[in-house]
Every structure is written in structure tokens, then in C-alpha cells.
Amino acid sequence: MEDTRSTFQTWFDHAKWAVGIAAILAAVYANAYIYAAEPALYRALGMIGVFALTALLLMSTAQGKALWALARGSRVEVRRVVWPGRTETFQVTALVIGVTILMALILWGLDSLLSWLISLLLG
């Protein structure tokens, strides 16, 4: 009995995805061709509404629930992050800028040296 229910649920999730994709495609088509003469604000609000309803529909699928759980877990992890202070941020930024300038000078020097050597060889 459990296998039948999971098969039905999988089929139902696939149907929800098909309806969601069809709704978005229909909204894009209607926005571009049917309601092209309407004000842009109304068309934008309509598209936002269709996307919101489609998102709600797709969040009820197994993939949508997994995505929502991932988003909640990510939010918890972001709260645990120890963000660097102002001094540390300034020091690391200065170090990155300094190393970038140093590497640019080294590459410029190598390019100039190799160009000079090749011009000597080729005459």
C-alpha cells in the first residue's frame, strides 16, 4: 500500500510541475502577445502574481519542500557565521590590492622582457 501512495505522490508532483511550467509559459506568451497593449505596470503585476502562485504550487511538491528546508538550513548557518570586523576587512582588502598590484607588475615585467627578447631574435 505504501508503494502505491508514493507512486501516486510522485505522479502528482510531476503533474504539479507540468501545470506550473505551463502557467509560466502561458503568462509569458500572454504578456508578450495578448496583453501587449496594456500598461506595463499591469502586465508586471500579472507576471508577479503568476510567478507567486506557481511558486506556492511548486513548494507543495517534494522538491519544493526540500528546497524550503535547504533555505531554512542556510538561514540558520548564516546566523552562525562570525563576520569580520572593520579592521580585519580593511587589512584583508589592502592585502588583496597589494598582491594584485605586485602580480600585475611582475606580469608586466615578464611581458616586456619576453617582447624584448623576441624582437631581438626576429630582428
MOPAC internal coordinates of N, CA, C and O (Angstrom, degrees):
PM7 1SCF
backbone

  N    0.0000 0     0.00 0     0.00 0    0    0    0
  C    1.4588 1     0.00 0     0.00 0    1    0    0
  C    1.5259 1   111.41 1     0.00 0    2    1    0
  O    1.2310 1   120.33 1   144.19 1    3    2    1
  N    1.3416 1   116.97 1   -35.81 1    3    2    1
  C    1.4587 1   120.91 1  -179.37 1    5    3    2
  C    1.5256 1   111.57 1   -66.54 1    6    5    3
  O    1.2310 1   119.97 1   142.25 1    7    6    5
  N    1.3472 1   117.66 1   -37.75 1    7    6    5
  C    1.4553 1   121.09 1   179.74 1    9    7    6
  C    1.5207 1   110.92 1   -63.66 1   10    9    7
  O    1.2310 1   119.85 1   140.85 1   11   10    9
  N    1.3316 1   117.89 1   -39.15 1   11   10    9
  C    1.4624 1   121.70 1   179.97 1   13   11   10
  C    1.5214 1   110.35 1   -64.88 1   14   13   11
  O    1.2310 1   120.85 1   137.76 1   15   14   13
  N    1.3220 1   115.99 1   -42.24 1   15   14   13
  C    1.4639 1   119.17 1  -179.74 1   17   15   14
  C    1.5276 1   110.85 1   -65.12 1   18   17   15
  O    1.2310 1   119.66 1   136.61 1   19   18   17
  N    1.3303 1   118.25 1   -43.39 1   19   18   17
  C    1.4508 1   119.98 1  -179.46 1   21   19   18
  C    1.5299 1   110.64 1   -67.29 1   22   21   19
  O    1.2310 1   120.19 1   144.90 1   23   22   21
  N    1.3233 1   117.24 1   -35.10 1   23   22   21
  C    1.4599 1   120.13 1   176.43 1   25   23   22
  C    1.5172 1   110.32 1   -65.60 1   26   25   23
  O    1.2310 1   120.86 1   136.79 1   27   26   25
  N    1.3363 1   115.96 1   -43.21 1   27   26   25
  C    1.4694 1   119.66 1   177.45 1   29   27   26
  C    1.5151 1   110.62 1   -62.84 1   30   29   27
  O    1.2310 1   120.58 1   137.21 1   31   30   29
  N    1.3293 1   116.50 1   -42.79 1   31   30   29
  C    1.4653 1   119.86 1  -179.52 1   33   31   30
  C    1.5201 1   110.56 1   -63.86 1   34   33   31
  O    1.2310 1   119.97 1   139.88 1   35   34   33
  N    1.3310 1   117.66 1   -40.12 1   35   34   33
  C    1.4573 1   121.16 1   177.53 1   37   35   34
  C    1.5199 1   110.46 1   -63.33 1   38   37   35
  O    1.2310 1   120.65 1   135.73 1   39   38   37
  N    1.3160 1   116.36 1   -44.27 1   39   38   37
  C    1.4616 1   120.51 1   178.46 1   41   39   38
  C    1.5278 1   109.99 1   -62.34 1   42   41   39
  O    1.2310 1   120.49 1   137.92 1   43   42   41
  N    1.3303 1   116.68 1   -42.08 1   43   42   41
  C    1.4620 1   121.24 1  -179.40 1   45   43   42
  C    1.5309 1   110.42 1   -65.21 1   46   45   43
  O    1.2310 1   120.17 1   141.16 1   47   46   45
  N    1.3326 1   117.27 1   -38.84 1   47   46   45
  C    1.4676 1   120.38 1   176.55 1   49   47   46
  C    1.5242 1   110.85 1   -63.30 1   50   49   47
  O    1.2310 1   120.42 1   138.24 1   51   50   49
  N    1.3324 1   116.81 1   -41.76 1   51   50   49
  C    1.4651 1   119.99 1   177.72 1   53   51   50
  C    1.5257 1   110.68 1   -62.59 1   54   53   51
  O    1.2310 1   120.70 1   140.81 1   55   54   53
  N    1.3218 1   116.26 1   -39.19 1   55   54   53
  C    1.4705 1   119.81 1   178.70 1   57   55   54
  C    1.5303 1   110.30 1   -64.89 1   58   57   55
  O    1.2310 1   120.25 1   139.96 1   59   58   57
  N    1.3317 1   117.13 1   -40.04 1   59   58   57
  C    1.4716 1   120.20 1   177.91 1   61   59   58
  C    1.5188 1   110.87 1   -62.57 1   62   61   59
  O    1.2310 1   120.20 1   138.58 1   63   62   61
  N    1.3278 1   117.23 1   -41.42 1   63   62   61
  C    1.4591 1   120.38 1   177.98 1   65   63   62
  C    1.5217 1   111.03 1   -63.86 1   66   65   63
  O    1.2310 1   120.51 1   139.25 1   67   66   65
  N    1.3235 1   116.63 1   -40.75 1   67   66   65
  C    1.4639 1   119.92 1   179.28 1   69   67   66
  C    1.5268 1   110.32 1   -63.82 1   70   69   67
  O    1.2310 1   120.31 1   136.80 1   71   70   69
  N    1.3370 1   117.01 1   -43.20 1   71   70   69
  C    1.4656 1   120.75 1   179.28 1   73   71   70
  C    1.5262 1   110.08 1   -65.65 1   74   73   71
  O    1.2310 1   120.07 1   139.11 1   75   74   73
  N    1.3299 1   117.47 1   -40.89 1   75   74   73
  C    1.4667 1   120.74 1   179.56 1   77   75   74
  C    1.5135 1   112.38 1   -63.80 1   78   77   75
  O    1.2310 1   120.40 1   135.18 1   79   78   77
  N    1.3219 1   116.85 1   -44.82 1   79   78   77
  C    1.4664 1   120.26 1   178.93 1   81   79   78
  C    1.5196 1   110.65 1   -66.00 1   82   81   79
  O    1.2310 1   120.62 1   139.45 1   83   82   81
  N    1.3343 1   116.42 1   -40.55 1   83   82   81
  C    1.4681 1   120.08 1   178.20 1   85   83   82
  C    1.5259 1   110.82 1   -63.65 1   86   85   83
  O    1.2310 1   119.99 1   140.48 1   87   86   85
  N    1.3255 1   117.62 1   -39.52 1   87   86   85
  C    1.4671 1   120.81 1   179.26 1   89   87   86
  C    1.5235 1   110.99 1   -64.02 1   90   89   87
  O    1.2310 1   120.14 1   137.52 1   91   90   89
  N    1.3208 1   117.34 1   -42.48 1   91   90   89
  C    1.4631 1   120.31 1   179.42 1   93   91   90
  C    1.5261 1   110.57 1   -66.15 1   94   93   91
  O    1.2310 1   120.26 1   135.93 1   95   94   93
  N    1.3299 1   117.10 1   -44.07 1   95   94   93
  C    1.4622 1   120.02 1   178.68 1   97   95   94
  C    1.5295 1   111.30 1   -63.05 1   98   97   95
  O    1.2310 1   120.67 1   139.25 1   99   98   97
  N    1.3287 1   116.33 1   -40.75 1   99   98   97
  C    1.4674 1   119.62 1   178.13 1  101   99   98
  C    1.5197 1   111.27 1   -65.15 1  102  101   99
  O    1.2310 1   120.39 1   141.23 1  103  102  101
  N    1.3277 1   116.87 1   -38.77 1  103  102  101
  C    1.4659 1   120.10 1   179.28 1  105  103  102
  C    1.5293 1   110.77 1   -66.59 1  106  105  103
  O    1.2310 1   120.34 1   139.51 1  107  106  105
  N    1.3175 1   116.96 1   -40.49 1  107  106  105
  C    1.4643 1   120.02 1   178.60 1  109  107  106
  C    1.5296 1   109.91 1   -64.77 1  110  109  107
  O    1.2310 1   120.52 1   135.78 1  111  110  109
  N    1.3324 1   116.62 1   -44.22 1  111  110  109
  C    1.4592 1   120.20 1   179.08 1  113  111  110
  C    1.5350 1   110.76 1   -62.66 1  114  113  111
  O    1.2310 1   120.68 1   133.94 1  115  114  113
  N    1.3348 1   116.31 1   -46.06 1  115  114  113
  C    1.4623 1   120.09 1  -179.51 1  117  115  114
  C    1.5235 1   110.93 1   -63.97 1  118  117  115
  O    1.2310 1   120.42 1   140.83 1  119  118  117
  N    1.3181 1   116.80 1   -39.17 1  119  118  117
  C    1.4590 1   120.78 1   179.89 1  121  119  118
  C    1.5244 1   111.03 1   -64.21 1  122  121  119
  O    1.2310 1   120.48 1   141.23 1  123  122  121
  N    1.3286 1   116.69 1   -38.77 1  123  122  121
  C    1.4593 1   120.53 1  -175.27 1  125  123  122
  C    1.5253 1   113.03 1   -82.28 1  126  125  123
  O    1.2310 1   119.81 1   145.69 1  127  126  125
  N    1.3261 1   117.98 1   -34.31 1  127  126  125
  C    1.4658 1   119.93 1  -170.85 1  129  127  126
  C    1.5272 1   114.16 1  -116.70 1  130  129  127
  O    1.2310 1   119.72 1   134.33 1  131  130  129
  N    1.3043 1   118.14 1   -45.67 1  131  130  129
  C    1.4679 1   120.02 1  -174.10 1  133  131  130
  C    1.5279 1   111.33 1   -79.64 1  134  133  131
  O    1.2310 1   120.41 1   133.76 1  135  134  133
  N    1.3312 1   116.81 1   -46.24 1  135  134  133
  C    1.4669 1   120.83 1  -176.39 1  137  135  134
  C    1.5292 1   112.14 1  -103.55 1  138  137  135
  O    1.2310 1   119.81 1  -152.74 1  139  138  137
  N    1.3018 1   117.96 1    27.26 1  139  138  137
  C    1.4681 1   121.24 1  -177.40 1  141  139  138
  C    1.5287 1   112.24 1   -63.11 1  142  141  139
  O    1.2310 1   119.53 1   152.62 1  143  142  141
  N    1.3249 1   118.51 1   -27.38 1  143  142  141
  C    1.4611 1   121.40 1  -178.02 1  145  143  142
  C    1.5275 1   112.44 1   -84.29 1  146  145  143
  O    1.2310 1   120.15 1   167.96 1  147  146  145
  N    1.3286 1   117.33 1   -12.04 1  147  146  145
  C    1.4663 1   120.73 1  -179.65 1  149  147  146
  C    1.5242 1   110.31 1   -73.95 1  150  149  147
  O    1.2310 1   119.96 1   -21.94 1  151  150  149
  N    1.3380 1   117.68 1   158.06 1  151  150  149
  C    1.4721 1   120.11 1   177.61 1  153  151  150
  C    1.5304 1   111.34 1   -60.17 1  154  153  151
  O    1.2310 1   121.36 1   -33.13 1  155  154  153
  N    1.3062 1   115.01 1   146.87 1  155  154  153
  C    1.4668 1   120.82 1  -176.53 1  157  155  154
  C    1.5229 1   111.70 1   -61.77 1  158  157  155
  O    1.2310 1   119.75 1   146.65 1  159  158  157
  N    1.3214 1   118.09 1   -33.35 1  159  158  157
  C    1.4578 1   120.93 1  -179.65 1  161  159  158
  C    1.5228 1   110.64 1   -62.40 1  162  161  159
  O    1.2310 1   120.15 1   134.44 1  163  162  161
  N    1.3180 1   117.33 1   -45.56 1  163  162  161
  C    1.4652 1   120.80 1  -179.65 1  165  163  162
  C    1.5232 1   110.62 1   -64.83 1  166  165  163
  O    1.2310 1   120.87 1   139.74 1  167  166  165
  N    1.3189 1   115.93 1   -40.26 1  167  166  165
  C    1.4658 1   119.44 1   179.70 1  169  167  166
  C    1.5228 1   110.55 1   -66.35 1  170  169  167
  O    1.2310 1   120.53 1   139.35 1  171  170  169
  N    1.3361 1   116.59 1   -40.65 1  171  170  169
  C    1.4638 1   120.35 1   178.89 1  173  171  170
  C    1.5252 1   110.87 1   -65.15 1  174  173  171
  O    1.2310 1   120.43 1   137.15 1  175  174  173
  N    1.3303 1   116.79 1   -42.85 1  175  174  173
  C    1.4660 1   119.77 1   178.08 1  177  175  174
  C    1.5255 1   111.05 1   -63.38 1  178  177  175
  O    1.2310 1   120.52 1   141.90 1  179  178  177
  N    1.3124 1   116.62 1   -38.10 1  179  178  177
  C    1.4598 1   120.32 1   177.25 1  181  179  178
  C    1.5204 1   111.48 1   -63.66 1  182  181  179
  O    1.2310 1   120.70 1   136.58 1  183  182  181
  N    1.3251 1   116.27 1   -43.42 1  183  182  181
  C    1.4667 1   119.68 1   178.99 1  185  183  182
  C    1.5307 1   111.12 1   -64.82 1  186  185  183
  O    1.2310 1   120.63 1   138.65 1  187  186  185
  N    1.3260 1   116.40 1   -41.35 1  187  186  185
  C    1.4651 1   119.60 1   178.05 1  189  187  186
  C    1.5177 1   110.26 1   -62.01 1  190  189  187
  O    1.2310 1   120.45 1   138.32 1  191  190  189
  N    1.3331 1   116.74 1   -41.68 1  191  190  189
  C    1.4585 1   120.53 1   177.95 1  193  191  190
  C    1.5167 1   112.57 1   -62.20 1  194  193  191
  O    1.2310 1   120.71 1   135.28 1  195  194  193
  N    1.3264 1   116.25 1   -44.72 1  195  194  193
  C    1.4697 1   119.59 1   179.18 1  197  195  194
  C    1.5210 1   110.33 1   -63.77 1  198  197  195
  O    1.2310 1   120.02 1   136.38 1  199  198  197
  N    1.3258 1   117.57 1   -43.62 1  199  198  197
  C    1.4634 1   120.08 1   179.02 1  201  199  198
  C    1.5297 1   111.20 1   -63.55 1  202  201  199
  O    1.2310 1   120.07 1   140.71 1  203  202  201
  N    1.3296 1   117.47 1   -39.29 1  203  202  201
  C    1.4653 1   120.51 1   179.54 1  205  203  202
  C    1.5262 1   110.72 1   -65.64 1  206  205  203
  O    1.2310 1   120.22 1   134.45 1  207  206  205
  N    1.3253 1   117.19 1   -45.55 1  207  206  205
  C    1.4634 1   119.74 1   179.21 1  209  207  206
  C    1.5241 1   111.38 1   -65.11 1  210  209  207
  O    1.2310 1   120.67 1   141.05 1  211  210  209
  N    1.3146 1   116.33 1   -38.95 1  211  210  209
  C    1.4581 1   119.75 1   177.80 1  213  211  210
  C    1.5275 1   110.63 1   -65.46 1  214  213  211
  O    1.2310 1   120.31 1   139.79 1  215  214  213
  N    1.3240 1   117.01 1   -40.21 1  215  214  213
  C    1.4676 1   120.40 1   178.03 1  217  215  214
  C    1.5225 1   110.51 1   -62.64 1  218  217  215
  O    1.2310 1   120.33 1   138.29 1  219  218  217
  N    1.3258 1   116.97 1   -41.71 1  219  218  217
  C    1.4696 1   119.74 1   177.26 1  221  219  218
  C    1.5170 1   111.15 1   -62.40 1  222  221  219
  O    1.2310 1   120.41 1   138.13 1  223  222  221
  N    1.3279 1   116.81 1   -41.87 1  223  222  221
  C    1.4588 1   120.74 1   178.66 1  225  223  222
  C    1.5288 1   110.75 1   -62.84 1  226  225  223
  O    1.2310 1   120.50 1   133.99 1  227  226  225
  N    1.3260 1   116.65 1   -46.01 1  227  226  225
  C    1.4558 1   120.35 1  -176.25 1  229  227  226
  C    1.5273 1   112.42 1   -73.68 1  230  229  227
  O    1.2310 1   119.77 1   157.52 1  231  230  229
  N    1.3257 1   118.05 1   -22.48 1  231  230  229
  C    1.4621 1   120.08 1   176.73 1  233  231  230
  C    1.5228 1   111.74 1   -71.46 1  234  233  231
  O    1.2310 1   119.92 1   166.83 1  235  234  233
  N    1.3259 1   117.75 1   -13.17 1  235  234  233
  C    1.4581 1   120.29 1   178.38 1  237  235  234
  C    1.5303 1   111.75 1   -88.59 1  238  237  235
  O    1.2310 1   119.92 1   178.70 1  239  238  237
  N    1.3351 1   117.76 1    -1.30 1  239  238  237
  C    1.4593 1   120.52 1   176.48 1  241  239  238
  C    1.5268 1   109.62 1   -86.98 1  242  241  239
  O    1.2310 1   120.62 1   -10.70 1  243  242  241
  N    1.3194 1   116.41 1   169.30 1  243  242  241
  C    1.4703 1   120.36 1   179.33 1  245  243  242
  C    1.5232 1   110.70 1   -62.99 1  246  245  243
  O    1.2310 1   120.18 1   139.65 1  247  246  245
  N    1.3404 1   117.26 1   -40.35 1  247  246  245
  C    1.4592 1   120.37 1   178.87 1  249  247  246
  C    1.5195 1   110.93 1   -66.93 1  250  249  247
  O    1.2310 1   120.29 1   141.41 1  251  250  249
  N    1.3246 1   117.06 1   -38.59 1  251  250  249
  C    1.4595 1   121.17 1   178.39 1  253  251  250
  C    1.5140 1   112.05 1   -64.91 1  254  253  251
  O    1.2310 1   120.69 1   138.87 1  255  254  253
  N    1.3379 1   116.28 1   -41.13 1  255  254  253
  C    1.4664 1   119.78 1   177.84 1  257  255  254
  C    1.5250 1   110.90 1   -65.68 1  258  257  255
  O    1.2310 1   120.53 1   141.94 1  259  258  257
  N    1.3316 1   116.60 1   -38.06 1  259  258  257
  C    1.4622 1   119.97 1   177.72 1  261  259  258
  C    1.5295 1   110.41 1   -65.78 1  262  261  259
  O    1.2310 1   120.34 1   139.95 1  263  262  261
  N    1.3294 1   116.95 1   -40.05 1  263  262  261
  C    1.4625 1   120.77 1   177.55 1  265  263  262
  C    1.5278 1   111.04 1   -63.35 1  266  265  263
  O    1.2310 1   120.45 1   138.88 1  267  266  265
  N    1.3221 1   116.74 1   -41.12 1  267  266  265
  C    1.4581 1   120.87 1   179.21 1  269  267  266
  C    1.5298 1   110.51 1   -65.35 1  270  269  267
  O    1.2310 1   120.14 1   139.90 1  271  270  269
  N    1.3369 1   117.33 1   -40.10 1  271  270  269
  C    1.4631 1   120.78 1   177.23 1  273  271  270
  C    1.5294 1   110.34 1   -64.24 1  274  273  271
  O    1.2310 1   120.12 1   140.17 1  275  274  273
  N    1.3254 1   117.37 1   -39.83 1  275  274  273
  C    1.4592 1   121.10 1   176.80 1  277  275  274
  C    1.5254 1   111.02 1   -62.77 1  278  277  275
  O    1.2310 1   120.25 1   137.53 1  279  278  277
  N    1.3311 1   117.13 1   -42.47 1  279  278  277
  C    1.4677 1   120.55 1   179.31 1  281  279  278
  C    1.5296 1   110.82 1   -63.92 1  282  281  279
  O    1.2310 1   120.36 1   138.53 1  283  282  281
  N    1.3244 1   116.93 1   -41.47 1  283  282  281
  C    1.4704 1   119.42 1   178.19 1  285  283  282
  C    1.5236 1   110.91 1   -64.71 1  286  285  283
  O    1.2310 1   120.58 1   137.60 1  287  286  285
  N    1.3413 1   116.50 1   -42.40 1  287  286  285
  C    1.4605 1   120.30 1   178.40 1  289  287  286
  C    1.5166 1   111.72 1   -63.71 1  290  289  287
  O    1.2310 1   120.55 1   141.69 1  291  290  289
  N    1.3296 1   116.55 1   -38.31 1  291  290  289
  C    1.4641 1   120.59 1   178.41 1  293  291  290
  C    1.5185 1   110.62 1   -65.08 1  294  293  291
  O    1.2310 1   120.78 1   140.80 1  295  294  293
  N    1.3138 1   116.11 1   -39.20 1  295  294  293
  C    1.4655 1   119.75 1   179.17 1  297  295  294
  C    1.5263 1   110.85 1   -63.62 1  298  297  295
  O    1.2310 1   120.38 1   140.34 1  299  298  297
  N    1.3298 1   116.89 1   -39.66 1  299  298  297
  C    1.4651 1   120.61 1   177.27 1  301  299  298
  C    1.5257 1   110.10 1   -64.23 1  302  301  299
  O    1.2310 1   120.45 1   138.10 1  303  302  301
  N    1.3332 1   116.74 1   -41.90 1  303  302  301
  C    1.4710 1   119.93 1  -179.85 1  305  303  302
  C    1.5238 1   111.69 1   -66.43 1  306  305  303
  O    1.2310 1   119.86 1   143.27 1  307  306  305
  N    1.3248 1   117.87 1   -36.73 1  307  306  305
  C    1.4710 1   120.36 1   178.95 1  309  307  306
  C    1.5217 1   110.17 1   -64.30 1  310  309  307
  O    1.2310 1   120.25 1   146.16 1  311  310  309
  N    1.3243 1   117.13 1   -33.84 1  311  310  309
  C    1.4704 1   119.41 1   177.43 1  313  311  310
  C    1.5224 1   111.97 1   -67.28 1  314  313  311
  O    1.2310 1   120.07 1   152.26 1  315  314  313
  N    1.3276 1   117.47 1   -27.74 1  315  314  313
  C    1.4588 1   121.34 1  -178.66 1  317  315  314
  C    1.5243 1   113.02 1   -80.93 1  318  317  315
  O    1.2310 1   119.71 1   165.18 1  319  318  317
  N    1.3076 1   118.15 1   -14.82 1  319  318  317
  C    1.4557 1   121.57 1  -176.65 1  321  319  318
  C    1.5258 1   109.90 1   -66.76 1  322  321  319
  O    1.2310 1   121.08 1   -44.18 1  323  322  321
  N    1.3238 1   115.54 1   135.82 1  323  322  321
  C    1.4610 1   120.75 1   174.52 1  325  323  322
  C    1.5226 1   106.29 1   -96.00 1  326  325  323
  O    1.2310 1   120.66 1   -73.79 1  327  326  325
  N    1.3165 1   116.34 1   106.21 1  327  326  325
  C    1.4533 1   121.44 1  -176.78 1  329  327  326
  C    1.5166 1   110.02 1   -78.33 1  330  329  327
  O    1.2310 1   120.13 1   -36.24 1  331  330  329
  N    1.3352 1   117.36 1   143.76 1  331  330  329
  C    1.4724 1   119.77 1  -179.21 1  333  331  330
  C    1.5292 1   111.43 1   -68.68 1  334  333  331
  O    1.2310 1   121.91 1   -27.19 1  335  334  333
  N    1.3150 1   113.95 1   152.81 1  335  334  333
  C    1.4563 1   119.60 1   178.20 1  337  335  334
  C    1.5196 1   111.36 1   -80.14 1  338  337  335
  O    1.2310 1   121.03 1    -0.81 1  339  338  337
  N    1.3151 1   115.63 1   179.19 1  339  338  337
  C    1.4616 1   121.59 1  -177.49 1  341  339  338
  C    1.5267 1   111.64 1   -63.09 1  342  341  339
  O    1.2310 1   120.24 1   136.35 1  343  342  341
  N    1.3362 1   117.14 1   -43.65 1  343  342  341
  C    1.4657 1   121.16 1  -178.47 1  345  343  342
  C    1.5194 1   110.84 1   -64.77 1  346  345  343
  O    1.2310 1   120.09 1   133.64 1  347  346  345
  N    1.3330 1   117.42 1   -46.36 1  347  346  345
  C    1.4588 1   120.78 1  -179.11 1  349  347  346
  C    1.5280 1   110.97 1   -64.30 1  350  349  347
  O    1.2310 1   120.32 1   140.20 1  351  350  349
  N    1.3195 1   116.99 1   -39.80 1  351  350  349
  C    1.4635 1   120.73 1   178.05 1  353  351  350
  C    1.5256 1   110.55 1   -62.36 1  354  353  351
  O    1.2310 1   120.14 1   135.88 1  355  354  353
  N    1.3184 1   117.34 1   -44.12 1  355  354  353
  C    1.4660 1   121.53 1   178.98 1  357  355  354
  C    1.5213 1   111.02 1   -62.53 1  358  357  355
  O    1.2310 1   120.16 1   135.29 1  359  358  357
  N    1.3468 1   117.30 1   -44.71 1  359  358  357
  C    1.4568 1   121.18 1  -178.66 1  361  359  358
  C    1.5254 1   111.59 1   -63.19 1  362  361  359
  O    1.2310 1   120.29 1   134.94 1  363  362  361
  N    1.3214 1   117.05 1   -45.06 1  363  362  361
  C    1.4667 1   120.37 1  -179.04 1  365  363  362
  C    1.5231 1   110.19 1   -67.13 1  366  365  363
  O    1.2310 1   119.83 1   140.44 1  367  366  365
  N    1.3279 1   117.92 1   -39.56 1  367  366  365
  C    1.4600 1   120.90 1   178.05 1  369  367  366
  C    1.5194 1   110.75 1   -63.40 1  370  369  367
  O    1.2310 1   120.32 1   136.61 1  371  370  369
  N    1.3247 1   116.99 1   -43.39 1  371  370  369
  C    1.4656 1   120.84 1   178.37 1  373  371  370
  C    1.5281 1   110.70 1   -63.14 1  374  373  371
  O    1.2310 1   120.17 1   139.90 1  375  374  373
  N    1.3269 1   117.28 1   -40.10 1  375  374  373
  C    1.4618 1   121.21 1   178.05 1  377  375  374
  C    1.5254 1   111.04 1   -63.01 1  378  377  375
  O    1.2310 1   120.18 1   135.66 1  379  378  377
  N    1.3222 1   117.27 1   -44.34 1  379  378  377
  C    1.4713 1   121.03 1   179.46 1  381  379  378
  C    1.5241 1   110.55 1   -63.02 1  382  381  379
  O    1.2310 1   120.10 1   136.46 1  383  382  381
  N    1.3248 1   117.42 1   -43.54 1  383  382  381
  C    1.4703 1   120.72 1   179.04 1  385  383  382
  C    1.5228 1   109.98 1   -63.73 1  386  385  383
  O    1.2310 1   120.22 1   136.74 1  387  386  385
  N    1.3309 1   117.18 1   -43.26 1  387  386  385
  C    1.4575 1   120.90 1   179.65 1  389  387  386
  C    1.5250 1   112.47 1   -62.52 1  390  389  387
  O    1.2310 1   119.90 1   133.95 1  391  390  389
  N    1.3224 1   117.80 1   -46.05 1  391  390  389
  C    1.4626 1   120.99 1   179.57 1  393  391  390
  C    1.5236 1   110.17 1   -65.55 1  394  393  391
  O    1.2310 1   119.88 1   142.73 1  395  394  393
  N    1.3172 1   117.84 1   -37.27 1  395  394  393
  C    1.4657 1   121.03 1   178.07 1  397  395  394
  C    1.5263 1   110.69 1   -63.06 1  398  397  395
  O    1.2310 1   120.22 1   135.60 1  399  398  397
  N    1.3176 1   117.18 1   -44.40 1  399  398  397
  C    1.4711 1   120.51 1   178.61 1  401  399  398
  C    1.5257 1   110.36 1   -64.72 1  402  401  399
  O    1.2310 1   120.24 1   137.32 1  403  402  401
  N    1.3271 1   117.14 1   -42.68 1  403  402  401
  C    1.4600 1   120.86 1   178.85 1  405  403  402
  C    1.5290 1   111.15 1   -60.73 1  406  405  403
  O    1.2310 1   120.23 1   133.64 1  407  406  405
  N    1.3186 1   117.16 1   -46.36 1  407  406  405
  C    1.4702 1   120.44 1   179.34 1  409  407  406
  C    1.5229 1   111.01 1   -64.96 1  410  409  407
  O    1.2310 1   119.86 1   142.98 1  411  410  409
  N    1.3205 1   117.87 1   -37.02 1  411  410  409
  C    1.4654 1   120.61 1   177.85 1  413  411  410
  C    1.5212 1   110.42 1   -63.33 1  414  413  411
  O    1.2310 1   120.23 1   138.28 1  415  414  413
  N    1.3233 1   117.16 1   -41.72 1  415  414  413
  C    1.4690 1   120.52 1   178.56 1  417  415  414
  C    1.5265 1   111.53 1   -66.02 1  418  417  415
  O    1.2310 1   120.50 1   139.42 1  419  418  417
  N    1.3412 1   116.65 1   -40.58 1  419  418  417
  C    1.4664 1   120.04 1   178.45 1  421  419  418
  C    1.5200 1   110.41 1   -63.78 1  422  421  419
  O    1.2310 1   120.20 1   134.03 1  423  422  421
  N    1.3142 1   117.21 1   -45.97 1  423  422  421
  C    1.4701 1   120.59 1   179.59 1  425  423  422
  C    1.5248 1   111.33 1   -65.50 1  426  425  423
  O    1.2310 1   120.01 1   141.89 1  427  426  425
  N    1.3278 1   117.59 1   -38.11 1  427  426  425
  C    1.4642 1   121.00 1   177.07 1  429  427  426
  C    1.5283 1   110.47 1   -62.83 1  430  429  427
  O    1.2310 1   120.88 1   137.54 1  431  430  429
  N    1.3471 1   115.93 1   -42.46 1  431  430  429
  C    1.4571 1   120.17 1   178.56 1  433  431  430
  C    1.5192 1   112.02 1   -64.21 1  434  433  431
  O    1.2310 1   120.01 1   134.98 1  435  434  433
  N    1.3229 1   117.58 1   -45.02 1  435  434  433
  C    1.4586 1   120.45 1   177.94 1  437  435  434
  C    1.5198 1   111.55 1   -63.16 1  438  437  435
  O    1.2310 1   120.13 1   138.74 1  439  438  437
  N    1.3121 1   117.37 1   -41.26 1  439  438  437
  C    1.4578 1   121.25 1   178.73 1  441  439  438
  C    1.5264 1   110.62 1   -62.66 1  442  441  439
  O    1.2310 1   120.58 1   136.44 1  443  442  441
  N    1.3250 1   116.49 1   -43.56 1  443  442  441
  C    1.4679 1   120.40 1   179.27 1  445  443  442
  C    1.5228 1   110.93 1   -65.00 1  446  445  443
  O    1.2310 1   120.43 1   137.13 1  447  446  445
  N    1.3316 1   116.79 1   -42.87 1  447  446  445
  C    1.4613 1   121.08 1   179.80 1  449  447  446
  C    1.5282 1   110.86 1   -63.26 1  450  449  447
  O    1.2310 1   120.25 1   132.68 1  451  450  449
  N    1.3191 1   117.13 1   -47.32 1  451  450  449
  C    1.4588 1   120.06 1  -179.59 1  453  451  450
  C    1.5251 1   111.48 1   -66.21 1  454  453  451
  O    1.2310 1   119.91 1   142.60 1  455  454  453
  N    1.3285 1   117.78 1   -37.40 1  455  454  453
  C    1.4702 1   120.50 1   176.62 1  457  455  454
  C    1.5232 1   110.38 1   -63.05 1  458  457  455
  O    1.2310 1   120.18 1   138.20 1  459  458  457
  N    1.3267 1   117.27 1   -41.80 1  459  458  457
  C    1.4570 1   121.58 1   179.12 1  461  459  458
  C    1.5285 1   110.96 1   -64.74 1  462  461  459
  O    1.2310 1   120.57 1   136.97 1  463  462  461
  N    1.3635 1   116.51 1   -43.03 1  463  462  461
  C    1.4660 1   120.22 1   178.89 1  465  463  462
  C    1.5234 1   111.74 1   -63.88 1  466  465  463
  O    1.2310 1   120.41 1   137.74 1  467  466  465
  N    1.3070 1   116.82 1   -42.26 1  467  466  465
  C    1.4735 1   119.92 1  -179.78 1  469  467  466
  C    1.5036 1   110.81 1   -67.53 1  470  469  467
  O    1.2310 1   119.77 1   141.83 1  471  470  469
  N    1.3390 1   118.04 1   -38.17 1  471  470  469
  C    1.4754 1   119.92 1   177.59 1  473  471  470
  C    1.5291 1   110.53 1   -65.73 1  474  473  471
  O    1.2310 1   119.51 1   147.19 1  475  474  473
  N    1.3357 1   118.54 1   -32.81 1  475  474  473
  C    1.4734 1   121.10 1   175.34 1  477  475  474
  C    1.5225 1   111.42 1   -67.48 1  478  477  475
  O    1.2310 1   120.71 1   138.58 1  479  478  477
  N    1.3361 1   116.25 1   -41.42 1  479  478  477
  C    1.4568 1   120.45 1  -179.11 1  481  479  478
  C    1.5175 1   112.58 1   -69.01 1  482  481  479
  O    1.2310 1   120.80 1   140.69 1  483  482  481
  N    1.3146 1   116.07 1   -39.31 1  483  482  481
  C    1.4718 1   119.89 1  -176.57 1  485  483  482
  C    1.5176 1   112.09 1   -85.77 1  486  485  483
  O    1.2310 1   119.87 1   164.43 1  487  486  485
  N    1.2742 1   117.86 1   -15.57 1  487  486  485
  C    1.4683 1   120.78 1   175.75 1  489  487  486
  C    1.4507 1   110.15 1    90.44 1  490  489  487
  O    1.2310 1   120.10 1   180.00 1  491  490  489

